[in-house]
Amino acid sequence: MCHGHGSYLPRPYQETSTPVPTDVELRTDASNVADQLVHHDQQHGTSTTGDIPAGLEDGWTDSERDAVRAYARREWITRQERWPGI
């Protein structure tokens, strides 16, 4: 996913055939991956730590994105402690 330095991709992301400018960096935004976990856990009740944050929308702050990433970290650590090797 490509976007300008320090900015976030629009949600939902749409792939285009437009050439990417040379000053655009290529990276995966961890908060988007964590957001998918949040939505999954909200829908299926599969959280192991509770306190599920709200999902992300366009224009959310860095602090709200940090909360989603922190939730994903808590879930990962808890699952690794409970079920090593998974």
Secondary structure, 3 states (H helix, E strand, C coil): CEECCCCCCCCCCCCCCCCCCCCCEECCCHHHHHHHHHHHHHHHCCCCCCCCCCCCCCCCCHHHHHHHHHHHHHHHHHHHHHCCCC
